[in-house]
Amino acid sequence: MPLTDIKVKSAKPQEKQYKLSDDGGLYLLVHPNGSKYWRLKYLFSR
């Protein structure tokens, strides 16, 4: 299920960093200091 704007904005920091998954390898990484980073997990074929 894709992340919504409300879920992203309401993500609160916790003791450890955690991920909120989206579709296609995209996820939001929430750090304990409150910062949020978008990350994309992908494979690069040779």
PDB file of N, CA, C, O and CB in Angstrom:
ATOM      1  N   MET A   1       0.849  -1.169   0.000  1.00  0.00           N
ATOM      2  CA  MET A   1       0.000   0.000   0.000  1.00  0.00           C
ATOM      3  C   MET A   1       0.899   1.239   0.000  1.00  0.00           C
ATOM      4  O   MET A   1       1.814   1.332   0.819  1.00  0.00           O
ATOM      5  CB  MET A   1      -0.968  -0.006   1.226  1.00  0.00           C
ATOM      6  N   PRO A   2       0.655   2.185  -0.901  1.00  0.00           N
ATOM      7  CA  PRO A   2       1.476   3.385  -0.973  1.00  0.00           C
ATOM      8  C   PRO A   2       1.320   4.266   0.265  1.00  0.00           C
ATOM      9  O   PRO A   2       0.275   4.280   0.916  1.00  0.00           O
ATOM     10  CB  PRO A   2       1.124   4.175  -2.214  1.00  0.00           C
ATOM     11  N   LEU A   3       2.375   4.991   0.564  1.00  0.00           N
ATOM     12  CA  LEU A   3       2.325   5.933   1.676  1.00  0.00           C
ATOM     13  C   LEU A   3       1.517   7.155   1.266  1.00  0.00           C
ATOM     14  O   LEU A   3       1.562   7.590   0.115  1.00  0.00           O
ATOM     15  CB  LEU A   3       3.750   6.343   2.121  1.00  0.00           C
ATOM     16  N   THR A   4       0.783   7.696   2.217  1.00  0.00           N
ATOM     17  CA  THR A   4       0.027   8.920   1.962  1.00  0.00           C
ATOM     18  C   THR A   4       0.763  10.092   2.597  1.00  0.00           C
ATOM     19  O   THR A   4       1.645   9.907   3.435  1.00  0.00           O
ATOM     20  CB  THR A   4      -1.426   8.811   2.516  1.00  0.00           C
ATOM     21  N   ASP A   5       0.397  11.275   2.196  1.00  0.00           N
ATOM     22  CA  ASP A   5       0.990  12.495   2.740  1.00  0.00           C
ATOM     23  C   ASP A   5       0.766  12.576   4.252  1.00  0.00           C
ATOM     24  O   ASP A   5       1.647  13.019   4.989  1.00  0.00           O
ATOM     25  CB  ASP A   5       0.398  13.738   2.045  1.00  0.00           C
ATOM     26  N   ILE A   6      -0.387  12.157   4.704  1.00  0.00           N
ATOM     27  CA  ILE A   6      -0.719  12.198   6.135  1.00  0.00           C
ATOM     28  C   ILE A   6       0.183  11.252   6.927  1.00  0.00           C
ATOM     29  O   ILE A   6       0.664  11.612   8.001  1.00  0.00           O
ATOM     30  CB  ILE A   6      -2.203  11.826   6.358  1.00  0.00           C
ATOM     31  N   LYS A   7       0.415  10.042   6.403  1.00  0.00           N
ATOM     32  CA  LYS A   7       1.279   9.078   7.093  1.00  0.00           C
ATOM     33  C   LYS A   7       2.718   9.584   7.191  1.00  0.00           C
ATOM     34  O   LYS A   7       3.375   9.403   8.216  1.00  0.00           O
ATOM     35  CB  LYS A   7       1.250   7.730   6.369  1.00  0.00           C
ATOM     36  N   VAL A   8       3.201  10.216   6.126  1.00  0.00           N
ATOM     37  CA  VAL A   8       4.570  10.732   6.120  1.00  0.00           C
ATOM     38  C   VAL A   8       4.721  11.878   7.117  1.00  0.00           C
ATOM     39  O   VAL A   8       5.680  11.910   7.889  1.00  0.00           O
ATOM     40  CB  VAL A   8       4.961  11.202   4.710  1.00  0.00           C
ATOM     41  N   LYS A   9       3.787  12.808   7.102  1.00  0.00           N
ATOM     42  CA  LYS A   9       3.880  13.960   8.005  1.00  0.00           C
ATOM     43  C   LYS A   9       3.669  13.588   9.464  1.00  0.00           C
ATOM     44  O   LYS A   9       4.192  14.258  10.355  1.00  0.00           O
ATOM     45  CB  LYS A   9       2.873  15.006   7.607  1.00  0.00           C
ATOM     46  N   SER A  10       2.908  12.528   9.720  1.00  0.00           N
ATOM     47  CA  SER A  10       2.624  12.153  11.103  1.00  0.00           C
ATOM     48  C   SER A  10       3.615  11.128  11.661  1.00  0.00           C
ATOM     49  O   SER A  10       3.443  10.670  12.790  1.00  0.00           O
ATOM     50  CB  SER A  10       1.221  11.602  11.200  1.00  0.00           C
ATOM     51  N   ALA A  11       4.647  10.759  10.898  1.00  0.00           N
ATOM     52  CA  ALA A  11       5.656   9.804  11.373  1.00  0.00           C
ATOM     53  C   ALA A  11       6.482  10.461  12.473  1.00  0.00           C
ATOM     54  O   ALA A  11       7.147  11.470  12.239  1.00  0.00           O
ATOM     55  CB  ALA A  11       6.577   9.325  10.200  1.00  0.00           C
ATOM     56  N   LYS A  12       6.439   9.893  13.659  1.00  0.00           N
ATOM     57  CA  LYS A  12       7.131  10.442  14.826  1.00  0.00           C
ATOM     58  C   LYS A  12       8.441   9.704  15.058  1.00  0.00           C
ATOM     59  O   LYS A  12       8.532   8.505  14.795  1.00  0.00           O
ATOM     60  CB  LYS A  12       6.241  10.355  16.080  1.00  0.00           C
ATOM     61  N   PRO A  13       9.459  10.410  15.549  1.00  0.00           N
ATOM     62  CA  PRO A  13      10.726   9.735  15.860  1.00  0.00           C
ATOM     63  C   PRO A  13      10.568   8.746  17.006  1.00  0.00           C
ATOM     64  O   PRO A  13       9.777   8.956  17.926  1.00  0.00           O
ATOM     65  CB  PRO A  13      11.803  10.762  16.209  1.00  0.00           C
ATOM     66  N   GLN A  14      11.330   7.673  16.933  1.00  0.00           N
ATOM     67  CA  GLN A  14      11.349   6.662  17.980  1.00  0.00           C
ATOM     68  C   GLN A  14      12.773   6.495  18.474  1.00  0.00           C
ATOM     69  O   GLN A  14      13.676   7.188  18.006  1.00  0.00           O
ATOM     70  CB  GLN A  14      10.779   5.315  17.472  1.00  0.00           C
ATOM     71  N   GLU A  15      12.985   5.584  19.413  1.00  0.00           N
ATOM     72  CA  GLU A  15      14.315   5.374  19.984  1.00  0.00           C
ATOM     73  C   GLU A  15      15.318   4.918  18.926  1.00  0.00           C
ATOM     74  O   GLU A  15      16.479   5.327  18.949  1.00  0.00           O
ATOM     75  CB  GLU A  15      14.247   4.349  21.111  1.00  0.00           C
ATOM     76  N   LYS A  16      14.867   4.064  17.995  1.00  0.00           N
ATOM     77  CA  LYS A  16      15.709   3.595  16.898  1.00  0.00           C
ATOM     78  C   LYS A  16      15.109   4.053  15.581  1.00  0.00           C
ATOM     79  O   LYS A  16      13.909   4.314  15.496  1.00  0.00           O
ATOM     80  CB  LYS A  16      15.858   2.051  16.927  1.00  0.00           C
ATOM     81  N   GLN A  17      15.947   4.151  14.549  1.00  0.00           N
ATOM     82  CA  GLN A  17      15.417   4.523  13.238  1.00  0.00           C
ATOM     83  C   GLN A  17      14.533   3.402  12.700  1.00  0.00           C
ATOM     84  O   GLN A  17      14.732   2.233  13.029  1.00  0.00           O
ATOM     85  CB  GLN A  17      16.566   4.831  12.247  1.00  0.00           C
ATOM     86  N   TYR A  18      13.561   3.765  11.874  1.00  0.00           N
ATOM     87  CA  TYR A  18      12.653   2.779  11.299  1.00  0.00           C
ATOM     88  C   TYR A  18      12.255   3.192   9.897  1.00  0.00           C
ATOM     89  O   TYR A  18      12.449   4.336   9.487  1.00  0.00           O
ATOM     90  CB  TYR A  18      11.408   2.603  12.178  1.00  0.00           C
ATOM     91  N   LYS A  19      11.686   2.224   9.162  1.00  0.00           N
ATOM     92  CA  LYS A  19      11.298   2.426   7.772  1.00  0.00           C
ATOM     93  C   LYS A  19       9.790   2.385   7.619  1.00  0.00           C
ATOM     94  O   LYS A  19       9.105   1.608   8.284  1.00  0.00           O
ATOM     95  CB  LYS A  19      11.944   1.377   6.878  1.00  0.00           C
ATOM     96  N   LEU A  20       9.284   3.228   6.737  1.00  0.00           N
ATOM     97  CA  LEU A  20       7.888   3.167   6.290  1.00  0.00           C
ATOM     98  C   LEU A  20       7.947   2.834   4.804  1.00  0.00           C
ATOM     99  O   LEU A  20       8.411   3.648   4.005  1.00  0.00           O
ATOM    100  CB  LEU A  20       7.097   4.537   6.566  1.00  0.00           C
ATOM    101  N   SER A  21       7.489   1.668   4.434  1.00  0.00           N
ATOM    102  CA  SER A  21       7.624   1.180   3.057  1.00  0.00           C
ATOM    103  C   SER A  21       6.538   1.726   2.140  1.00  0.00           C
ATOM    104  O   SER A  21       5.389   1.925   2.533  1.00  0.00           O
ATOM    105  CB  SER A  21       7.588  -0.335   3.036  1.00  0.00           C
ATOM    106  N   ASP A  22       6.955   1.957   0.905  1.00  0.00           N
ATOM    107  CA  ASP A  22       6.064   2.354  -0.169  1.00  0.00           C
ATOM    108  C   ASP A  22       6.211   1.297  -1.268  1.00  0.00           C
ATOM    109  O   ASP A  22       6.844   0.267  -1.036  1.00  0.00           O
ATOM    110  CB  ASP A  22       6.394   3.814  -0.700  1.00  0.00           C
ATOM    111  N   ASP A  23       5.664   1.517  -2.414  1.00  0.00           N
ATOM    112  CA  ASP A  23       5.743   0.547  -3.508  1.00  0.00           C
ATOM    113  C   ASP A  23       7.050   0.673  -4.283  1.00  0.00           C
ATOM    114  O   ASP A  23       7.657   1.743  -4.331  1.00  0.00           O
ATOM    115  CB  ASP A  23       4.563   0.727  -4.455  1.00  0.00           C
ATOM    116  N   GLY A  24       7.467  -0.419  -4.878  1.00  0.00           N
ATOM    117  CA  GLY A  24       8.587  -0.407  -5.805  1.00  0.00           C
ATOM    118  C   GLY A  24       9.950  -0.172  -5.192  1.00  0.00           C
ATOM    119  O   GLY A  24      10.840   0.322  -5.884  1.00  0.00           O
ATOM    120  N   GLY A  25      10.159  -0.503  -3.917  1.00  0.00           N
ATOM    121  CA  GLY A  25      11.458  -0.340  -3.289  1.00  0.00           C
ATOM    122  C   GLY A  25      11.688   1.018  -2.653  1.00  0.00           C
ATOM    123  O   GLY A  25      12.754   1.252  -2.083  1.00  0.00           O
ATOM    124  N   LEU A  26      10.722   1.916  -2.733  1.00  0.00           N
ATOM    125  CA  LEU A  26      10.842   3.238  -2.119  1.00  0.00           C
ATOM    126  C   LEU A  26      10.402   3.159  -0.668  1.00  0.00           C
ATOM    127  O   LEU A  26       9.382   2.546  -0.354  1.00  0.00           O
ATOM    128  CB  LEU A  26      10.000   4.291  -2.889  1.00  0.00           C
ATOM    129  N   TYR A  27      11.182   3.785   0.226  1.00  0.00           N
ATOM    130  CA  TYR A  27      10.793   3.816   1.630  1.00  0.00           C
ATOM    131  C   TYR A  27      11.251   5.108   2.282  1.00  0.00           C
ATOM    132  O   TYR A  27      12.170   5.772   1.802  1.00  0.00           O
ATOM    133  CB  TYR A  27      11.371   2.611   2.375  1.00  0.00           C
ATOM    134  N   LEU A  28      10.600   5.453   3.379  1.00  0.00           N
ATOM    135  CA  LEU A  28      10.935   6.634   4.161  1.00  0.00           C
ATOM    136  C   LEU A  28      11.658   6.160   5.406  1.00  0.00           C
ATOM    137  O   LEU A  28      11.142   5.326   6.150  1.00  0.00           O
ATOM    138  CB  LEU A  28       9.661   7.474   4.522  1.00  0.00           C
ATOM    139  N   LEU A  29      12.853   6.689   5.635  1.00  0.00           N
ATOM    140  CA  LEU A  29      13.649   6.338   6.797  1.00  0.00           C
ATOM    141  C   LEU A  29      13.512   7.463   7.820  1.00  0.00           C
ATOM    142  O   LEU A  29      13.868   8.607   7.541  1.00  0.00           O
ATOM    143  CB  LEU A  29      15.145   6.099   6.409  1.00  0.00           C
ATOM    144  N   VAL A  30      12.999   7.137   9.003  1.00  0.00           N
ATOM    145  CA  VAL A  30      12.776   8.134  10.059  1.00  0.00           C
ATOM    146  C   VAL A  30      13.838   7.922  11.136  1.00  0.00           C
ATOM    147  O   VAL A  30      13.938   6.839  11.712  1.00  0.00           O
ATOM    148  CB  VAL A  30      11.320   8.022  10.665  1.00  0.00           C
ATOM    149  N   HIS A  31      14.622   8.953  11.402  1.00  0.00           N
ATOM    150  CA  HIS A  31      15.701   8.893  12.385  1.00  0.00           C
ATOM    151  C   HIS A  31      15.222   9.343  13.761  1.00  0.00           C
ATOM    152  O   HIS A  31      14.215  10.043  13.868  1.00  0.00           O
ATOM    153  CB  HIS A  31      16.879   9.755  11.932  1.00  0.00           C
ATOM    154  N   PRO A  32      15.944   8.943  14.828  1.00  0.00           N
ATOM    155  CA  PRO A  32      15.557   9.327  16.195  1.00  0.00           C
ATOM    156  C   PRO A  32      15.548  10.837  16.436  1.00  0.00           C
ATOM    157  O   PRO A  32      14.835  11.309  17.322  1.00  0.00           O
ATOM    158  CB  PRO A  32      16.491   8.683  17.180  1.00  0.00           C
ATOM    159  N   ASN A  33      16.318  11.596  15.672  1.00  0.00           N
ATOM    160  CA  ASN A  33      16.326  13.056  15.853  1.00  0.00           C
ATOM    161  C   ASN A  33      15.185  13.753  15.113  1.00  0.00           C
ATOM    162  O   ASN A  33      15.059  14.976  15.171  1.00  0.00           O
ATOM    163  CB  ASN A  33      17.650  13.626  15.381  1.00  0.00           C
ATOM    164  N   GLY A  34      14.351  12.969  14.416  1.00  0.00           N
ATOM    165  CA  GLY A  34      13.183  13.520  13.737  1.00  0.00           C
ATOM    166  C   GLY A  34      13.362  13.751  12.248  1.00  0.00           C
ATOM    167  O   GLY A  34      12.393  14.073  11.561  1.00  0.00           O
ATOM    168  N   SER A  35      14.580  13.595  11.727  1.00  0.00           N
ATOM    169  CA  SER A  35      14.797  13.797  10.301  1.00  0.00           C
ATOM    170  C   SER A  35      14.226  12.619   9.507  1.00  0.00           C
ATOM    171  O   SER A  35      14.179  11.488   9.990  1.00  0.00           O
ATOM    172  CB  SER A  35      16.301  13.975  10.002  1.00  0.00           C
ATOM    173  N   LYS A  36      13.797  12.910   8.285  1.00  0.00           N
ATOM    174  CA  LYS A  36      13.174  11.909   7.420  1.00  0.00           C
ATOM    175  C   LYS A  36      13.871  11.923   6.070  1.00  0.00           C
ATOM    176  O   LYS A  36      14.082  12.981   5.478  1.00  0.00           O
ATOM    177  CB  LYS A  36      11.648  12.174   7.257  1.00  0.00           C
ATOM    178  N   TYR A  37      14.226  10.735   5.589  1.00  0.00           N
ATOM    179  CA  TYR A  37      14.927  10.606   4.327  1.00  0.00           C
ATOM    180  C   TYR A  37      14.225   9.595   3.442  1.00  0.00           C
ATOM    181  O   TYR A  37      13.844   8.516   3.895  1.00  0.00           O
ATOM    182  CB  TYR A  37      16.381  10.202   4.553  1.00  0.00           C
ATOM    183  N   TRP A  38      14.055   9.956   2.160  1.00  0.00           N
ATOM    184  CA  TRP A  38      13.532   9.014   1.184  1.00  0.00           C
ATOM    185  C   TRP A  38      14.697   8.193   0.662  1.00  0.00           C
ATOM    186  O   TRP A  38      15.752   8.739   0.340  1.00  0.00           O
ATOM    187  CB  TRP A  38      12.786   9.744   0.023  1.00  0.00           C
ATOM    188  N   ARG A  39      14.509   6.883   0.576  1.00  0.00           N
ATOM    189  CA  ARG A  39      15.513   5.968   0.054  1.00  0.00           C
ATOM    190  C   ARG A  39      14.861   5.064  -0.990  1.00  0.00           C
ATOM    191  O   ARG A  39      13.672   4.757  -0.915  1.00  0.00           O
ATOM    192  CB  ARG A  39      16.153   5.127   1.199  1.00  0.00           C
ATOM    193  N   LEU A  40      15.662   4.649  -1.958  1.00  0.00           N
ATOM    194  CA  LEU A  40      15.196   3.744  -3.000  1.00  0.00           C
ATOM    195  C   LEU A  40      16.130   2.547  -3.039  1.00  0.00           C
ATOM    196  O   LEU A  40      17.333   2.700  -3.247  1.00  0.00           O
ATOM    197  CB  LEU A  40      15.133   4.455  -4.388  1.00  0.00           C
ATOM    198  N   LYS A  41      15.580   1.358  -2.839  1.00  0.00           N
ATOM    199  CA  LYS A  41      16.360   0.122  -2.903  1.00  0.00           C
ATOM    200  C   LYS A  41      16.188  -0.459  -4.306  1.00  0.00           C
ATOM    201  O   LYS A  41      15.070  -0.736  -4.742  1.00  0.00           O
ATOM    202  CB  LYS A  41      15.907  -0.909  -1.793  1.00  0.00           C
ATOM    203  N   TYR A  42      17.313  -0.640  -5.008  1.00  0.00           N
ATOM    204  CA  TYR A  42      17.241  -1.153  -6.372  1.00  0.00           C
ATOM    205  C   TYR A  42      18.446  -2.036  -6.667  1.00  0.00           C
ATOM    206  O   TYR A  42      19.446  -1.998  -5.951  1.00  0.00           O
ATOM    207  CB  TYR A  42      17.165   0.004  -7.385  1.00  0.00           C
ATOM    208  N   LEU A  43      18.344  -2.814  -7.705  1.00  0.00           N
ATOM    209  CA  LEU A  43      19.428  -3.645  -8.188  1.00  0.00           C
ATOM    210  C   LEU A  43      19.932  -3.092  -9.516  1.00  0.00           C
ATOM    211  O   LEU A  43      19.148  -2.736 -10.395  1.00  0.00           O
ATOM    212  CB  LEU A  43      18.974  -5.113  -8.337  1.00  0.00           C
ATOM    213  N   PHE A  44      21.236  -3.030  -9.640  1.00  0.00           N
ATOM    214  CA  PHE A  44      21.855  -2.570 -10.872  1.00  0.00           C
ATOM    215  C   PHE A  44      22.495  -3.777 -11.538  1.00  0.00           C
ATOM    216  O   PHE A  44      23.433  -4.360 -10.995  1.00  0.00           O
ATOM    217  CB  PHE A  44      22.904  -1.438 -10.605  1.00  0.00           C
ATOM    218  N   SER A  45      22.003  -4.152 -12.697  1.00  0.00           N
ATOM    219  CA  SER A  45      22.540  -5.330 -13.381  1.00  0.00           C
ATOM    220  C   SER A  45      23.759  -4.929 -14.219  1.00  0.00           C
ATOM    221  O   SER A  45      23.824  -3.831 -14.772  1.00  0.00           O
ATOM    222  CB  SER A  45      21.451  -5.993 -14.280  1.00  0.00           C
ATOM    223  N   ARG A  46      24.707  -5.842 -14.292  1.00  0.00           N
ATOM    224  CA  ARG A  46      25.942  -5.576 -15.038  1.00  0.00           C
ATOM    225  C   ARG A  46      25.836  -6.001 -16.460  1.00  0.00           C
ATOM    226  O   ARG A  46      26.790  -5.846 -17.223  1.00  0.00           O
ATOM    227  CB  ARG A  46      27.106  -6.266 -14.404  1.00  0.00           C
TER     228      ARG A  46
END
